[in-house]
Amino acid sequence: MRAALAAAVAVLAALAVSAAAGGQPPSGVARPPDEAALSDPQLGAELYAGNCSSCHGIDGRGVYGPAQRGAGNVKGLGPTLKGVGAQAADFYLRTGYMPLGNVHEQPYRRRVLFSEREIRALVAYVASLSPGPPIPQTSPGSGNVATGLHAFTEHCAGCHQVVAEGGYVTDVRVPPIKQDSPVQIAEAVRIGPYLMPTFSKTAISDAELNSIVAYLQQAKKPDDRGGWGIGHVGPVPEGIVAWFVAACVLVFTCVLIGRRAKA
């Protein structure tokens, strides 16, 4: 048993070294050539070795520099995956946050590189590394939109805007979240991706989270009754439009005064 385990670790290590040395392939991910013949556990292990282990470690303990262990992710190397469970793995893979082409760049939503089967296999493999939270379940239908608006305004709008269109904090991109599914919203709230704070069930209860999801679902198609949405990206474009209108009025006034002066 120990010999088989040692052999498996050796194979995974070899794959990790090969992936790290060769860099990302043109497709963005490294896939085993016999993928169709592999079971889901085997597929998850090989995908992890080829795409994740060079940053997160062959056993999910993370990759740290000489003085980094226990001091956080100082130089942008991969943090530990111990204890993250299926919840974090599912979020990062389904939003395209991972894998990163460069470990020093900020993760952001992009094209998902893995198939549905590959995602399921990878999520199961990461979850098997150590106990962690499962993929959360949401029930927007049991939430209250008004309560969700209040909770979202209190906890989230400072960065994401009350219309959930994202924004910009110093040196950090704040993504729009209207395109996220209810499960992805719940996952983000609980794990706090990148620099976002983590909200425990004490800070935001499951009932409040359902209400936040209900509000965001409604915000995807807002009712612009009596107004112009202007892209629903908040006060910046509205201010620009105001300045544009004011400039037109000013030019018209100057032209009118000039004509009267000539007369």
N, C-alpha and C positions, 0 to 999 in steps of 0.2 A: 504493500500500500504506500509506504513511504517512498519507495523507488519510483512508483508511478507518479506520485505527486511531484517529486523532484524533477522527473522528466518533463512533466507538463509545465512546470515553472521555467525550466530551461528553454523549452520551445517558445513560450511567451516572451521570455527575455530576448531571445534571438530575433523574434519578430519585431519587438519594440526597438532594438538597436538598428535593425534594418530600416524600419520606418523613419526613425530619427535621422539616420545617415542620408537616406534618399530624399527626405522632405516629402511634402504632400504631392500626390500624383495629380495629373491634369483634372481628374474628376473631383478632386477635393478630398476624397477619402480613399483609404486602402481597403480593398475587399479581397477575401480569400477566393482563389480561382474555383474551388469546389463548393461554393456557397450553397448551391441548391441541395447538395447531398448532406449538408451538416444539420444536426439537430439544433434547436434554438439555443440551448446552453453552450454548445460548441461554437455556434456562430457569434454569440455574445462575447465569449472569451477571445476569439480571434479578432473581432472588430475592435474590442478594447485594446488588445495588444498592438494592433496596427495604427490606431488613431488616437488613443488616449494615454497609454502607459508612459510615453516619452515625457509627458508633463506631470501626470498624476501618480506615476510610479506603478510598477508591475503588480503590486498588491493593493493599490489604491491609497497608499500612505502619503502621497505627495512627493514632490521633488524639491529639495531645499538646498541652499548653498551652505558653506561651512559653518556660518554663524546664524543661520536662519531658523533652525529647528526650534519650534516653540515661540518664535518671534514673529510669526505671520508671513504673508506672502510678499516679502520686501522687494524682490527683484522681478516679480511677475511670473515666477515659476508656478507650476500647478499645485494647488492646495490639496490637502487630503480629501478623499471621498468617503472615509470611514464615518458612518453614521448619517450620511445624507439621504440614504434610502432611495426608493423609486421616485419620490416627490421631486427632488432637485434634478435628477437625471432626466426625467420625463420633460420637465420645463425647458432645460437647456438644449435638449435635442430637438424638441418639437418646434421651438422658436428659431432654430438656426443659430442660437448663441454659440453653440459648440458643434464641430471642432473649430478652433481658432487657427487661422493661417499663420499668425504671429502672436506669441504669448504675451507680447507687450502692448497689444492693442486692446481697446475697450470692446467687450462683447456687445453686439447689437443684433436686432432681428434681421435675418437675411434668409436666403433660399435654404430650405431644409435639404441636406445632402443625403440623408439616409431614407430608405424605404420604410414602410410601416412595419414590416417584419423585422427589419434591422433595428428599428427603434425599440420595439418590444423586447428583442433579445438583449440589446445593450442595457436597457433599463433594468431588466431582470438580473443581468450580470452584476451591475453596480449595486443593486439592492442586496445581492447575495454576499457582498464583501463584508458587511456587518449590519446589524439591525438598524433600521432607520424608518422615518415616516413614510407611509404609503401614499399613493396618488390620492389627493383629497376629492371628496364628493361634494358637489354643490347643488343647491335647490333654489334657483332664482325665483321660482314661482311662489315660494314661501316667504320671500323677502318683501320689504316695503320700499318703494322708490323714494319717498320723501326721507325716510330714515337713512337710506343709502346715500342720498345727496348730502345729508348732514354729516355722515361719517366720512364720506369721500372728501368733502370740503375740509374737515378737521385734520384728517391724516394724510391725504394724498395730493390735494389740489395745489399745495405750495410748490410742488415740483411739476406735476403733470397737468396743471391747469384744471379748473373745475369742469371744462368740456372734454377733458381726457385726451387732448391733442398733443401732449408732450411739451417740452420746453428746453431750456438750457441753463444748467447750473455751471459755475466756473469750472472749465476744463472737463466737463462731463455732459454727455448727451442724455437727455431725459426722453425716453421713447413715448410715442403715442400708444395708447393701450386699447383703443376701440376695436382693433383687429384681433385682440386676444380672445380666446374662448373662455367660457366661465371657469373651466378647470385651470387654465393657464393663469387667470387672474388670481384664483385661490392659491395656486402654487407660488406665484410671485409674492403675495402678501405674507405667506408663511416662511419662505426661504430668504427673501430680501436679496434678489440677484444683484451682483456687482456692488455698488455703493448704496443701494436702497436699504433702509433699515428693515429688520425682521420684526414682524408683528405677531406676537404670541396670541393664544386664545384669550389671555387675560386682557391684552390691549385691544384686540378686535375679536369678539366672540364669533362663533360659527353663524349665529343668527344675524349679526351685523354684517358679516362677510357676504351672506346671501343677499342682504339688502344692497350692499355695494355693487354686487354683480348685477342685481336687478336694475339699479340705476344706470350702470354702464351699458347694459343691453338696450335700455331705452335711449341712451345718449348716442347710440350709433346712428339713429335716424331721428334727430331732433325736429320738433315742430317749430319752424321759424315763423310763427303766426305774427303778422304785423311788422316784420322786419326782414333784414337781409343778413344771411348767415355769414357771409364773407369768409367762407372756408372753415368756420368754427374753430379758428386758431387763436381766439382771445383778443385782447385789447390792442396788440401791436398793429395788425392790418386796419383795425377800426380807426386808430389814431392816424395812420397814413392816409386813409380815405378822407378823414376830417381835414388834414393839412392840404390835401389835393383840392378839396372843395374850397377851402379858404383861399388858396393860391389863385384859383380860377376867379373867385369873386373879387380878389384884389386886382388882378389884371383887368377884369371887366370894368371895375371902378376907375382905374387909372386911364383906360381908353376913353371912357365916358367923360371924365374930367378934361382930358386933352381935347376932345372934340368940342366941348363947350367953351374951352379957352380960346380955340381958334375962331369959333363963331363970334 
